[in-house]
Amino acid sequence: MRALIQRVRQASVTVDGQVIGEIGAGMLILVCAMDGDSSAQVEKLARKIPKMRIFTDENDKMNLSLLDTGGQALIVSQFTLAADTSRGNRPGFSTAARPEVGKALYEEFIAAMSAQGITVATGEFGADMQVALINDGPVTIWTEVE
């Protein structure tokens, strides 16, 4: 499973002109289930991300996690994180999980994050979404679990 994490001051996702999810300070998490992923990868990712120390402490050092700060998470599915750009100019997405598997794992990831007491907002799987954010730092972290 792959994720792109952005530390944000605020973020929102809009579908068909309606804001369907928004958060204040916390993380925007773009997530992609890869072919062969299962609940094991979901659990690893859901344990790892909230503990990532990417928020600043009183000394302006990145020592605090989402759990430490009580921040929120906006979780958005993004199959394009599976892009293979090794050949030509058109990315391939064949390494992404099939949509029905991806959706189930995305929903499982949301539940696993919520179960840790994190306030979670979401996008809509498979929808054409517009994501707005104020990246704080900027801090953007790529992570993947196998």
N, C-alpha and C positions, 0 to 999 in steps of 0.2 A: 504494500500500500504506500502511496506517495502523498505527501502534503507540502504545500507551500504556506508558510505561516508569516503573517505580517502583524507586527505590533502596531496597534491603531489607537487613536484617540476617540474615533467613532467610525462606524461602518454601517452600510445598509445595502439591501438587495431589493430590486424592483422587478416585478413581472407585470406585463400589460399595463404599465402606468401606475401600478399600486405597490407601495412599499410593503413587502411581506415579511421582512426581518430586519431588525436594526439593533445595534448595541452602542454602548458608550465605550469607555476605555477597556481594552482587552486585546483579543486576537481575532483576526480574520483568518480562517483556516480553509484553504482551497484543498479539496481532497479527491483522490482518484484511486479507485480499486483497480488493481492490475489482474490480468489473466492468471488464475491459479491462487489468488488470495482467498482467505477464509476468515473465520472468526478469530483465529490465532493472530493474524496480522492486525485485525481491528483492535483487539485487546492490547497488543504491544503499542500501537500508535496512541491509543486512548490513555495508556499509562504514561507514555513518554512526553507527549505534548504539554499537558498541564504542569509538568515539573520542570520544563525548560526555563532556565533562569535568564530571561531576556528583558526583564523589567528592572528599572534602576532603584537602588536603595537610597538612603539619606546621603551617601557619599558619591552619588551619581555613578555607581558601578552596577553593572548588570548582574545582580545577585538574587533577584526575586523572581518567583514563578507566578503563573496565573493563579495558582492556589493560594500563594502568599498574599497577593494583592486583592483577591476577591473580584478580579476582572471578569468580563463576559467573553463569550465566544460566538462569532458568526461563522457557521459552517456551511460551505457552499460546495456542491459537487462540481468537479471540473475534469472531464475525461481528457481534455487536451494536455493534461500533465503527463499523459502517456505518449506524447508525440515523439516519433522517431524521425530525426532530421538528418540521419546519416547518409541518405541518398537523395539527390535532387533538391528541388526547392519546395516540394509539396510534402508536408509532414504526413507520416502514416500513424494510424492509431490502433493497429491490430493487436497491440499488447495490452490494451485496456480490457477490463472484464466486460463480458456481455452485459447489456443494459439491465436485464432482470437481476443478475448477480450483483452488479454495481450498485443498483438501488437498494437491495437488501443489506449490503455491507455498509453503505452510506447511512442508512437508517439505524443500523446496529452501532455504528460509530457515534452518532448523535446520542443514542441512548446511553452508551458507555461514558460519554463526556458528562451528560446530565446526571448520571448516577453518582458522580464525584462531587455533586453540589454546585457545579458550574452553571450559571445562567446561560442558556444556549438559545440563539436564534438561528434560523436556517434559510437557505434558498429553497428552490423547488427542483427536484431531480428532473433532468431532461428539458427543462424550460429554457427559453431564451431570456437570460437575466442580465440586468445592468447592475453592476456592483460599484458603489461609491465608498471611498474611504479617505481618511486622513491618516497616512502612515506616520507613525511616531518614531522619529530617529533620523532617517528611516531605518527600520530594522525589518529585514526580510530573510527568512531561514527556510532552506530546502531540507526535507528529511524523508527518509524512506525506510521501511521495515520489511524484512523478509520472513 
